[in-house]
């Protein structure tokens, strides 16, 4: 496929070139009605690119095939059979994926170290959760993903379960044995959904942990806004095999998703895919080198402990994303929350996460 193409961006560019006058939403009319004080801060191009998809881009009523072309390119780029864009973030994508596998009253295996979206999906979908407990790291006070045998045991106990949802990488960068869990699920002929919100970058460099599609997962949800280059709320479903029907997934997404999808989200997803195919290896090479330098510098500072591949060597996790810099600060006599507050107040540095023990920072291709 021609990955130099970016169909959504090209359609948006053509819409702007034509100068169409639209008598439907958005009401700001490509920024002409926007408050100048708002434009001064966010820029006119945000409004000029905020186009309803039917305005010469793509729409269920008068499709130009723009979005489907962009999704086909995304699937090809990451080795999926199909890919679908979502403009409501992976929080909604996870709910959609779960609803495509299990309905009200049906059982589903869920990692107990779940994101809010998973718990919300249990409430909204009415599924019966069968919790699979993570591996608890007593020394670090940290939960790592569950192991294949944990999943296999729960499936033996609940052979009527409809599937499994696995969270990997965790917020702290620790990774599951996705292939092992997938094979455990497939022994019982049920699909594995991977909430890989923190893993959109994984397909694009061999030194990163295994990507869910390569590791035999059936359905993978990624948040491109987290570790990729698209704007907030950018999410993608990736699908392979036949345990989850693509038409069912599309219907569930249509049921839960917005009817006013953001062209800004679609366009940045499209552009990020092109960037990664053309330059991803080089950009991630640089990010990995930068992360190694940061780890080495932090390790030399008194009172700081950087989490590294020792967790893999100790059998606590299958892998670790090296672009997640996780630093234990307990030896300083403070909590991670205190460290995060101090960094923000005194150094204008916002870390990605914190808890009672540590802080974390996500390094992407965009950091300098």
C-alpha atoms as a printed R data frame, in Angstrom:
    type eleno elety resid chain resno       x       y      z
1   ATOM     1    CA   UNK     A     1   0.000   0.000  0.000
2   ATOM     2    CA   UNK     A     2   1.071   3.584 -0.603
3   ATOM     3    CA   UNK     A     3   1.920   4.879  2.864
4   ATOM     4    CA   UNK     A     4   2.926   8.270  1.518
5   ATOM     5    CA   UNK     A     5  -0.821   8.892  1.279
6   ATOM     6    CA   UNK     A     6  -2.867  10.419  4.094
7   ATOM     7    CA   UNK     A     7  -6.458  10.278  2.807
8   ATOM     8    CA   UNK     A     8  -8.108  12.244  5.617
9   ATOM     9    CA   UNK     A     9  -5.506  14.991  5.524
10  ATOM    10    CA   UNK     A    10  -5.741  15.155  1.748
11  ATOM    11    CA   UNK     A    11  -9.543  15.460  1.875
12  ATOM    12    CA   UNK     A    12  -9.287  18.169  4.529
13  ATOM    13    CA   UNK     A    13  -6.733  20.045  2.443
14  ATOM    14    CA   UNK     A    14  -9.015  19.816 -0.608
15  ATOM    15    CA   UNK     A    15 -12.022  21.033  1.389
16  ATOM    16    CA   UNK     A    16 -10.073  24.061  2.528
17  ATOM    17    CA   UNK     A    17  -8.780  24.699 -1.008
18  ATOM    18    CA   UNK     A    18 -12.303  24.690 -2.453
19  ATOM    19    CA   UNK     A    19 -13.532  27.171  0.141
20  ATOM    20    CA   UNK     A    20 -16.952  25.517  0.465
21  ATOM    21    CA   UNK     A    21 -19.647  27.407  2.350
22  ATOM    22    CA   UNK     A    22 -21.335  25.035  4.795
23  ATOM    23    CA   UNK     A    23 -24.773  25.657  6.308
24  ATOM    24    CA   UNK     A    24 -24.476  22.932  8.927
25  ATOM    25    CA   UNK     A    25 -22.319  22.392 12.000
26  ATOM    26    CA   UNK     A    26 -19.900  23.314 13.390
27  ATOM    27    CA   UNK     A    27 -21.504  26.624 14.197
28  ATOM    28    CA   UNK     A    28 -18.237  28.565 14.280
29  ATOM    29    CA   UNK     A    29 -18.100  28.147 10.448
30  ATOM    30    CA   UNK     A    30 -14.395  27.344 10.093
31  ATOM    31    CA   UNK     A    31 -13.544  29.929 12.714
32  ATOM    32    CA   UNK     A    32 -15.326  32.931 11.259
33  ATOM    33    CA   UNK     A    33 -17.560  33.037 14.328
34  ATOM    34    CA   UNK     A    34 -14.900  32.165 16.874
35  ATOM    35    CA   UNK     A    35 -14.100  34.647 19.623
36  ATOM    36    CA   UNK     A    36 -10.811  36.365 18.654
37  ATOM    37    CA   UNK     A    37  -9.610  35.901 22.229
38  ATOM    38    CA   UNK     A    38  -9.967  32.142 21.769
39  ATOM    39    CA   UNK     A    39  -8.268  32.257 18.362
40  ATOM    40    CA   UNK     A    40  -5.332  34.126 19.910
41  ATOM    41    CA   UNK     A    41  -4.689  31.136 22.158
42  ATOM    42    CA   UNK     A    42  -5.588  28.052 20.075
43  ATOM    43    CA   UNK     A    43  -5.071  29.454 16.566
44  ATOM    44    CA   UNK     A    44  -7.390  29.761 13.586
45  ATOM    45    CA   UNK     A    45  -6.205  26.507 11.995
46  ATOM    46    CA   UNK     A    46  -7.868  24.511 14.775
47  ATOM    47    CA   UNK     A    47 -11.231  25.923 13.692
48  ATOM    48    CA   UNK     A    48 -10.466  25.724  9.965
49  ATOM    49    CA   UNK     A    49  -9.761  22.017 10.357
50  ATOM    50    CA   UNK     A    50 -12.789  21.328 12.551
51  ATOM    51    CA   UNK     A    51 -15.003  20.145  9.731
52  ATOM    52    CA   UNK     A    52 -18.060  17.935  9.893
53  ATOM    53    CA   UNK     A    53 -17.053  14.773  8.062
54  ATOM    54    CA   UNK     A    54 -19.910  14.982  5.563
55  ATOM    55    CA   UNK     A    55 -18.592  18.306  4.265
56  ATOM    56    CA   UNK     A    56 -16.641  16.715  1.444
57  ATOM    57    CA   UNK     A    57 -14.706  14.382  3.708
58  ATOM    58    CA   UNK     A    58 -16.605  11.218  4.594
59  ATOM    59    CA   UNK     A    59 -19.953  10.262  6.033
60  ATOM    60    CA   UNK     A    60 -22.210   7.243  6.401
61  ATOM    61    CA   UNK     A    61 -24.725   8.932  4.047
62  ATOM    62    CA   UNK     A    62 -22.361   9.987  1.250
63  ATOM    63    CA   UNK     A    63 -19.123   8.125  1.737
64  ATOM    64    CA   UNK     A    64 -16.132   9.112 -0.339
65  ATOM    65    CA   UNK     A    65 -14.177   6.183  1.080
66  ATOM    66    CA   UNK     A    66 -11.741   8.566  2.742
67  ATOM    67    CA   UNK     A    67 -11.973   7.134  6.236
68  ATOM    68    CA   UNK     A    68 -12.008   3.516  5.055
69  ATOM    69    CA   UNK     A    69  -8.838   4.154  3.024
70  ATOM    70    CA   UNK     A    70  -7.128   5.670  6.068
71  ATOM    71    CA   UNK     A    71  -8.162   2.720  8.223
72  ATOM    72    CA   UNK     A    72  -6.899   0.205  5.635
73  ATOM    73    CA   UNK     A    73  -3.532   1.978  5.641
74  ATOM    74    CA   UNK     A    74  -3.424   1.847  9.452
75  ATOM    75    CA   UNK     A    75  -4.181  -1.882  9.471
76  ATOM    76    CA   UNK     A    76  -1.458  -2.528  6.921
77  ATOM    77    CA   UNK     A    77   1.045  -0.436  8.886
78  ATOM    78    CA   UNK     A    78   0.646  -2.437 12.095
79  ATOM    79    CA   UNK     A    79  -0.085  -5.910 10.725
80  ATOM    80    CA   UNK     A    80  -3.784  -6.065 11.613
81  ATOM    81    CA   UNK     A    81  -6.514  -7.471  9.398
82  ATOM    82    CA   UNK     A    82  -8.724  -4.444 10.036
83  ATOM    83    CA   UNK     A    83  -8.412  -1.161 11.917
84  ATOM    84    CA   UNK     A    84 -11.103   1.290 13.001
85  ATOM    85    CA   UNK     A    85 -10.601   4.843 14.226
86  ATOM    86    CA   UNK     A    86 -12.382   6.125 17.316
87  ATOM    87    CA   UNK     A    87 -12.657   9.759 18.382
88  ATOM    88    CA   UNK     A    88 -13.815   9.124 21.952
89  ATOM    89    CA   UNK     A    89 -10.554   7.839 23.409
90  ATOM    90    CA   UNK     A    90  -9.750   4.291 24.428
91  ATOM    91    CA   UNK     A    91 -12.065   4.650 27.419
92  ATOM    92    CA   UNK     A    92 -14.978   4.279 25.007
93  ATOM    93    CA   UNK     A    93 -13.078   1.832 22.785
94  ATOM    94    CA   UNK     A    94 -12.603  -0.549 25.717
95  ATOM    95    CA   UNK     A    95 -16.336  -0.439 26.505
96  ATOM    96    CA   UNK     A    96 -17.088  -1.118 22.837
97  ATOM    97    CA   UNK     A    97 -14.635  -4.022 22.639
98  ATOM    98    CA   UNK     A    98 -16.072  -5.627 25.764
99  ATOM    99    CA   UNK     A    99 -19.642  -5.231 24.494
100 ATOM   100    CA   UNK     A   100 -18.637  -6.894 21.204
101 ATOM   101    CA   UNK     A   101 -17.533  -9.999 23.136
102 ATOM   102    CA   UNK     A   102 -19.915 -10.342 26.108
103 ATOM   103    CA   UNK     A   103 -23.427  -9.103 26.752
104 ATOM   104    CA   UNK     A   104 -25.543  -8.531 29.870
105 ATOM   105    CA   UNK     A   105 -25.253 -11.373 32.362
106 ATOM   106    CA   UNK     A   106 -22.431 -13.096 30.478
107 ATOM   107    CA   UNK     A   107 -19.039 -13.731 32.050
108 ATOM   108    CA   UNK     A   108 -15.802 -12.107 31.007
109 ATOM   109    CA   UNK     A   109 -12.290 -12.423 32.440
110 ATOM   110    CA   UNK     A   110 -10.786  -9.063 33.382
111 ATOM   111    CA   UNK     A   111  -7.384  -8.060 34.714
112 ATOM   112    CA   UNK     A   112  -7.996  -6.782 38.256
113 ATOM   113    CA   UNK     A   113  -5.514  -3.907 37.792
114 ATOM   114    CA   UNK     A   114  -8.094  -2.382 35.465
115 ATOM   115    CA   UNK     A   115  -8.522   1.173 34.207
116 ATOM   116    CA   UNK     A   116 -11.690   3.050 35.148
117 ATOM   117    CA   UNK     A   117 -13.038   2.392 31.639
118 ATOM   118    CA   UNK     A   118 -13.076  -1.377 32.291
119 ATOM   119    CA   UNK     A   119 -15.042  -0.996 35.522
120 ATOM   120    CA   UNK     A   120 -17.384   1.457 33.792
121 ATOM   121    CA   UNK     A   121 -17.909  -1.087 31.004
122 ATOM   122    CA   UNK     A   122 -18.893  -3.713 33.575
123 ATOM   123    CA   UNK     A   123 -21.576  -1.321 34.823
124 ATOM   124    CA   UNK     A   124 -22.739  -0.169 31.386
125 ATOM   125    CA   UNK     A   125 -22.596  -3.559 29.645
126 ATOM   126    CA   UNK     A   126 -23.912  -5.585 32.574
127 ATOM   127    CA   UNK     A   127 -21.303  -8.323 32.151
128 ATOM   128    CA   UNK     A   128 -20.335 -10.526 35.080
129 ATOM   129    CA   UNK     A   129 -16.644  -9.832 35.821
130 ATOM   130    CA   UNK     A   130 -14.355 -12.758 36.520
131 ATOM   131    CA   UNK     A   131 -11.310 -11.053 37.974
132 ATOM   132    CA   UNK     A   132  -7.845 -12.317 37.141
133 ATOM   133    CA   UNK     A   133  -5.502 -11.027 39.798
134 ATOM   134    CA   UNK     A   134  -2.209  -9.416 38.779
135 ATOM   135    CA   UNK     A   135   1.163 -10.418 40.160
136 ATOM   136    CA   UNK     A   136   1.810  -8.218 43.185
137 ATOM   137    CA   UNK     A   137   5.338  -6.911 43.692
138 ATOM   138    CA   UNK     A   138   5.632  -6.548 47.473
139 ATOM   139    CA   UNK     A   139   9.011  -4.802 47.371
140 ATOM   140    CA   UNK     A   140   7.868  -2.104 44.962
141 ATOM   141    CA   UNK     A   141   4.200  -2.027 46.020
142 ATOM   142    CA   UNK     A   142   3.293  -2.511 42.373
143 ATOM   143    CA   UNK     A   143   0.903  -4.715 40.394
144 ATOM   144    CA   UNK     A   144   2.247  -6.387 37.252
145 ATOM   145    CA   UNK     A   145   0.012  -8.077 34.622
146 ATOM   146    CA   UNK     A   146  -1.371 -11.564 35.298
147 ATOM   147    CA   UNK     A   147   0.393 -14.575 33.824
148 ATOM   148    CA   UNK     A   148  -0.938 -17.121 31.279
149 ATOM   149    CA   UNK     A   149  -1.456 -19.815 33.915
150 ATOM   150    CA   UNK     A   150  -3.574 -17.412 35.986
151 ATOM   151    CA   UNK     A   151  -5.801 -16.905 32.950
152 ATOM   152    CA   UNK     A   152  -5.901 -20.611 32.132
153 ATOM   153    CA   UNK     A   153  -6.964 -21.461 35.690
154 ATOM   154    CA   UNK     A   154  -9.795 -18.928 35.650
155 ATOM   155    CA   UNK     A   155 -11.013 -20.243 32.301
156 ATOM   156    CA   UNK     A   156 -11.068 -23.766 33.739
157 ATOM   157    CA   UNK     A   157 -13.153 -22.473 36.642
158 ATOM   158    CA   UNK     A   158 -15.462 -20.532 34.293
159 ATOM   159    CA   UNK     A   159 -15.651 -22.393 30.974
160 ATOM   160    CA   UNK     A   160 -18.713 -20.320 30.026
161 ATOM   161    CA   UNK     A   161 -16.658 -17.079 30.003
162 ATOM   162    CA   UNK     A   162 -16.897 -15.290 26.664
163 ATOM   163    CA   UNK     A   163 -13.381 -13.833 26.557
164 ATOM   164    CA   UNK     A   164 -10.587 -12.058 28.392
165 ATOM   165    CA   UNK     A   165  -9.493  -8.432 28.645
166 ATOM   166    CA   UNK     A   166  -5.804  -7.892 29.449
167 ATOM   167    CA   UNK     A   167  -4.168  -4.558 30.316
168 ATOM   168    CA   UNK     A   168  -0.607  -4.241 28.999
169 ATOM   169    CA   UNK     A   169   1.623  -2.278 29.221
170 ATOM   170    CA   UNK     A   170   0.574  -1.015 32.635
171 ATOM   171    CA   UNK     A   171   0.788   2.674 33.535
172 ATOM   172    CA   UNK     A   172   4.266   1.857 34.841
173 ATOM   173    CA   UNK     A   173   5.455   0.195 31.637
174 ATOM   174    CA   UNK     A   174   5.442  -3.436 32.780
175 ATOM   175    CA   UNK     A   175   4.188  -5.873 30.163
176 ATOM   176    CA   UNK     A   176   2.282  -9.142 30.061
177 ATOM   177    CA   UNK     A   177   3.159 -12.302 28.177
178 ATOM   178    CA   UNK     A   178   0.531 -11.468 25.562
179 ATOM   179    CA   UNK     A   179   1.261 -14.480 23.396
180 ATOM   180    CA   UNK     A   180   1.006 -16.836 26.368
181 ATOM   181    CA   UNK     A   181  -2.281 -15.309 27.499
182 ATOM   182    CA   UNK     A   182  -3.644 -15.375 23.922
183 ATOM   183    CA   UNK     A   183  -2.830 -19.068 23.592
184 ATOM   184    CA   UNK     A   184  -4.472 -19.806 26.944
185 ATOM   185    CA   UNK     A   185  -7.629 -18.061 25.719
186 ATOM   186    CA   UNK     A   186  -7.541 -19.780 22.353
187 ATOM   187    CA   UNK     A   187  -7.321 -23.202 24.047
188 ATOM   188    CA   UNK     A   188 -10.867 -22.431 25.226
189 ATOM   189    CA   UNK     A   189 -11.764 -20.828 21.871
190 ATOM   190    CA   UNK     A   190 -12.434 -17.415 23.372
191 ATOM   191    CA   UNK     A   191 -10.938 -14.113 22.184
192 ATOM   192    CA   UNK     A   192  -8.307 -12.036 23.909
193 ATOM   193    CA   UNK     A   193  -8.881  -8.277 23.987
194 ATOM   194    CA   UNK     A   194  -5.786  -6.275 24.852
195 ATOM   195    CA   UNK     A   195  -6.177  -2.816 26.339
196 ATOM   196    CA   UNK     A   196  -2.875  -1.588 24.944
197 ATOM   197    CA   UNK     A   197  -3.655   2.073 25.496
198 ATOM   198    CA   UNK     A   198   0.012   2.753 26.332
199 ATOM   199    CA   UNK     A   199   1.341   0.734 23.394
200 ATOM   200    CA   UNK     A   200   0.537   2.540 20.131
201 ATOM   201    CA   UNK     A   201   4.272   2.880 19.396
202 ATOM   202    CA   UNK     A   202   5.096  -0.800 19.897
203 ATOM   203    CA   UNK     A   203   4.644  -1.970 16.261
204 ATOM   204    CA   UNK     A   204   7.253   0.451 14.978
205 ATOM   205    CA   UNK     A   205  10.510  -0.658 16.629
206 ATOM   206    CA   UNK     A   206  11.983  -4.136 17.245
207 ATOM   207    CA   UNK     A   207  13.542  -3.152 20.599
208 ATOM   208    CA   UNK     A   208  10.133  -2.423 22.127
209 ATOM   209    CA   UNK     A   209   7.896  -5.042 23.807
210 ATOM   210    CA   UNK     A   210   5.759  -7.333 21.672
211 ATOM   211    CA   UNK     A   211   2.842  -5.706 19.894
212 ATOM   212    CA   UNK     A   212  -0.534  -7.357 20.550
213 ATOM   213    CA   UNK     A   213  -1.289  -8.193 16.909
214 ATOM   214    CA   UNK     A   214   2.114  -9.860 16.556
215 ATOM   215    CA   UNK     A   215   1.497 -11.747 19.814
216 ATOM   216    CA   UNK     A   216  -1.742 -13.428 18.639
217 ATOM   217    CA   UNK     A   217  -4.296 -11.174 20.373
218 ATOM   218    CA   UNK     A   218  -7.690 -10.975 18.672
219 ATOM   219    CA   UNK     A   219  -8.554  -7.336 19.342
220 ATOM   220    CA   UNK     A   220  -6.181  -4.584 20.459
221 ATOM   221    CA   UNK     A   221  -7.184  -1.079 21.528
222 ATOM   222    CA   UNK     A   222  -4.552   1.660 21.451
223 ATOM   223    CA   UNK     A   223  -4.562   5.306 22.552
224 ATOM   224    CA   UNK     A   224  -2.453   7.053 19.951
225 ATOM   225    CA   UNK     A   225  -2.556  10.278 21.958
226 ATOM   226    CA   UNK     A   226  -0.600   8.636 24.802
227 ATOM   227    CA   UNK     A   227   2.642   7.460 23.160
228 ATOM   228    CA   UNK     A   228   2.000   8.500 19.567
229 ATOM   229    CA   UNK     A   229   1.577  11.751 17.698
230 ATOM   230    CA   UNK     A   230  -2.180  12.267 17.436
231 ATOM   231    CA   UNK     A   231  -4.301  14.629 19.507
232 ATOM   232    CA   UNK     A   232  -6.241  13.724 22.654
233 ATOM   233    CA   UNK     A   233  -9.110  11.219 22.265
234 ATOM   234    CA   UNK     A   234  -7.349   9.473 19.353
235 ATOM   235    CA   UNK     A   235  -7.966   5.738 19.612
236 ATOM   236    CA   UNK     A   236  -7.786   2.775 17.234
237 ATOM   237    CA   UNK     A   237  -9.278  -0.730 17.285
238 ATOM   238    CA   UNK     A   238  -7.090  -3.396 15.647
239 ATOM   239    CA   UNK     A   239  -8.673  -6.719 14.731
240 ATOM   240    CA   UNK     A   240  -7.552 -10.102 13.433
241 ATOM   241    CA   UNK     A   241  -8.873 -13.707 13.259
242 ATOM   242    CA   UNK     A   242 -12.601 -14.471 13.435
243 ATOM   243    CA   UNK     A   243 -13.374 -14.747 17.155
244 ATOM   244    CA   UNK     A   244 -14.669 -11.160 17.174
245 ATOM   245    CA   UNK     A   245 -16.823 -10.311 14.174
246 ATOM   246    CA   UNK     A   246 -15.863  -6.998 12.602
247 ATOM   247    CA   UNK     A   247 -19.501  -6.175 11.816
248 ATOM   248    CA   UNK     A   248 -20.412  -6.682 15.483
249 ATOM   249    CA   UNK     A   249 -17.544  -4.449 16.594
250 ATOM   250    CA   UNK     A   250 -18.629  -1.757 14.121
251 ATOM   251    CA   UNK     A   251 -22.223  -1.946 15.336
252 ATOM   252    CA   UNK     A   252 -21.213  -1.643 18.986
253 ATOM   253    CA   UNK     A   253 -18.951   1.313 18.205
254 ATOM   254    CA   UNK     A   254 -21.806   2.935 16.285
255 ATOM   255    CA   UNK     A   255 -24.079   2.347 19.283
256 ATOM   256    CA   UNK     A   256 -21.735   3.925 21.838
257 ATOM   257    CA   UNK     A   257 -19.730   6.388 19.750
258 ATOM   258    CA   UNK     A   258 -20.466   9.935 18.719
259 ATOM   259    CA   UNK     A   259 -22.328  10.821 15.518
260 ATOM   260    CA   UNK     A   260 -20.201  13.984 15.310
261 ATOM   261    CA   UNK     A   261 -16.756  12.459 14.922
262 ATOM   262    CA   UNK     A   262 -13.860  14.902 14.970
263 ATOM   263    CA   UNK     A   263 -12.073  15.360 11.659
264 ATOM   264    CA   UNK     A   264  -9.149  16.716 13.713
265 ATOM   265    CA   UNK     A   265  -8.779  13.336 15.428
266 ATOM   266    CA   UNK     A   266  -9.084  11.393 12.179
267 ATOM   267    CA   UNK     A   267  -6.567  13.651 10.447
268 ATOM   268    CA   UNK     A   268  -3.942  13.391 13.170
269 ATOM   269    CA   UNK     A   269  -4.354   9.594 13.362
270 ATOM   270    CA   UNK     A   270  -3.866   9.430  9.605
271 ATOM   271    CA   UNK     A   271  -0.793  11.661  9.695
272 ATOM   272    CA   UNK     A   272   0.772   9.795 12.609
273 ATOM   273    CA   UNK     A   273   0.484   6.480 10.776
274 ATOM   274    CA   UNK     A   274   2.269   7.961  7.757
275 ATOM   275    CA   UNK     A   275   4.989   9.446  9.973
276 ATOM   276    CA   UNK     A   276   5.611   6.148 11.753
277 ATOM   277    CA   UNK     A   277   5.770   4.089  8.555
278 ATOM   278    CA   UNK     A   278   8.172   6.530  6.937
279 ATOM   279    CA   UNK     A   279  10.284   7.593  9.935
280 ATOM   280    CA   UNK     A   280   9.192   5.587 12.978
281 ATOM   281    CA   UNK     A   281  12.302   3.426 13.308
282 ATOM   282    CA   UNK     A   282  14.596   6.459 13.220
283 ATOM   283    CA   UNK     A   283  12.427   8.543 15.573
284 ATOM   284    CA   UNK     A   284  12.106   5.728 18.098
285 ATOM   285    CA   UNK     A   285  15.850   4.991 17.884
286 ATOM   286    CA   UNK     A   286  16.394   8.538 19.109
287 ATOM   287    CA   UNK     A   287  13.731   8.242 21.825
288 ATOM   288    CA   UNK     A   288  15.254   4.985 23.112
289 ATOM   289    CA   UNK     A   289  18.723   6.542 23.252
290 ATOM   290    CA   UNK     A   290  17.293   9.520 25.118
291 ATOM   291    CA   UNK     A   291  15.529   7.247 27.602
292 ATOM   292    CA   UNK     A   292  18.784   5.360 28.268
293 ATOM   293    CA   UNK     A   293  20.556   8.640 28.991
294 ATOM   294    CA   UNK     A   294  17.799   9.792 31.353
295 ATOM   295    CA   UNK     A   295  17.831   6.463 33.196
296 ATOM   296    CA   UNK     A   296  21.607   6.628 33.646
297 ATOM   297    CA   UNK     A   297  21.487  10.229 34.899
298 ATOM   298    CA   UNK     A   298  18.664   9.525 37.373
299 ATOM   299    CA   UNK     A   299  20.406   6.387 38.641
300 ATOM   300    CA   UNK     A   300  23.427   8.479 39.655
301 ATOM   301    CA   UNK     A   301  21.362  10.776 41.878
302 ATOM   302    CA   UNK     A   302  21.173   9.913 45.591
303 ATOM   303    CA   UNK     A   303  17.854   8.621 46.873
304 ATOM   304    CA   UNK     A   304  16.457   7.677 43.473
305 ATOM   305    CA   UNK     A   305  15.895   4.150 42.165
306 ATOM   306    CA   UNK     A   306  15.010   3.729 38.495
307 ATOM   307    CA   UNK     A   307  12.972   0.645 37.659
308 ATOM   308    CA   UNK     A   308  14.669  -1.403 34.961
309 ATOM   309    CA   UNK     A   309  14.787  -4.873 33.505
310 ATOM   310    CA   UNK     A   310  15.437  -6.409 36.914
311 ATOM   311    CA   UNK     A   311  11.662  -6.897 37.139
312 ATOM   312    CA   UNK     A   312  11.879  -9.131 34.064
313 ATOM   313    CA   UNK     A   313  14.899 -10.982 35.435
314 ATOM   314    CA   UNK     A   314  12.994 -11.569 38.682
315 ATOM   315    CA   UNK     A   315  10.059 -13.054 36.767
316 ATOM   316    CA   UNK     A   316   7.647 -10.310 37.804
317 ATOM   317    CA   UNK     A   317   6.801  -9.135 34.279
318 ATOM   318    CA   UNK     A   318   7.320 -10.509 30.782
319 ATOM   319    CA   UNK     A   319   8.849  -7.279 29.479
320 ATOM   320    CA   UNK     A   320   9.297  -3.573 30.170
321 ATOM   321    CA   UNK     A   321   8.750  -0.571 27.929
322 ATOM   322    CA   UNK     A   322  12.067   1.323 28.222
323 ATOM   323    CA   UNK     A   323  10.348   4.589 27.266
324 ATOM   324    CA   UNK     A   324   8.550   4.606 30.627
325 ATOM   325    CA   UNK     A   325  10.923   6.127 33.190
326 ATOM   326    CA   UNK     A   326   9.700   4.991 36.626
327 ATOM   327    CA   UNK     A   327  11.625   6.365 39.611
328 ATOM   328    CA   UNK     A   328  11.148   5.227 43.206
329 ATOM   329    CA   UNK     A   329  11.616   8.195 45.566
330 ATOM   330    CA   UNK     A   330  10.985   6.561 48.958
331 ATOM   331    CA   UNK     A   331  14.633   6.839 50.000
332 ATOM   332    CA   UNK     A   332  14.208  10.628 49.901
333 ATOM   333    CA   UNK     A   333  11.647  10.314 52.685
334 ATOM   334    CA   UNK     A   334   8.810  11.627 50.527
335 ATOM   335    CA   UNK     A   335   5.987  10.137 48.469
336 ATOM   336    CA   UNK     A   336   5.744  10.156 44.694
337 ATOM   337    CA   UNK     A   337   2.818  12.575 44.964
338 ATOM   338    CA   UNK     A   338   4.970  15.014 46.945
339 ATOM   339    CA   UNK     A   339   7.760  14.689 44.388
340 ATOM   340    CA   UNK     A   340   5.320  15.383 41.542
341 ATOM   341    CA   UNK     A   341   3.921  18.454 43.305
342 ATOM   342    CA   UNK     A   342   7.422  19.794 44.014
343 ATOM   343    CA   UNK     A   343   8.539  19.312 40.412
344 ATOM   344    CA   UNK     A   344   5.477  21.140 39.108
345 ATOM   345    CA   UNK     A   345   5.691  24.011 41.604
346 ATOM   346    CA   UNK     A   346   9.459  24.573 41.586
347 ATOM   347    CA   UNK     A   347  10.690  23.291 38.207
348 ATOM   348    CA   UNK     A   348   7.577  23.556 35.980
349 ATOM   349    CA   UNK     A   349   7.974  19.871 35.155
350 ATOM   350    CA   UNK     A   350   4.817  17.759 34.950
351 ATOM   351    CA   UNK     A   351   5.501  14.046 35.349
352 ATOM   352    CA   UNK     A   352   3.186  11.501 33.786
353 ATOM   353    CA   UNK     A   353   2.132   9.748 36.972
354 ATOM   354    CA   UNK     A   354   2.799   9.349 40.674
355 ATOM   355    CA   UNK     A   355   1.749   7.270 43.647
356 ATOM   356    CA   UNK     A   356   2.872   6.755 47.220
357 ATOM   357    CA   UNK     A   357   6.227   5.330 46.102
358 ATOM   358    CA   UNK     A   358   7.231   6.704 42.702
359 ATOM   359    CA   UNK     A   359   6.920   9.084 39.785
360 ATOM   360    CA   UNK     A   360   6.880   8.209 36.095
361 ATOM   361    CA   UNK     A   361   7.621  10.008 32.851
362 ATOM   362    CA   UNK     A   362   6.769   8.888 29.322
363 ATOM   363    CA   UNK     A   363   9.446   9.532 26.727
364 ATOM   364    CA   UNK     A   364   8.206   9.720 23.126
365 ATOM   365    CA   UNK     A   365   9.722  10.613 19.773
366 ATOM   366    CA   UNK     A   366   8.629  14.205 20.471
367 ATOM   367    CA   UNK     A   367  10.901  14.805 23.479
368 ATOM   368    CA   UNK     A   368  14.129  16.718 22.920
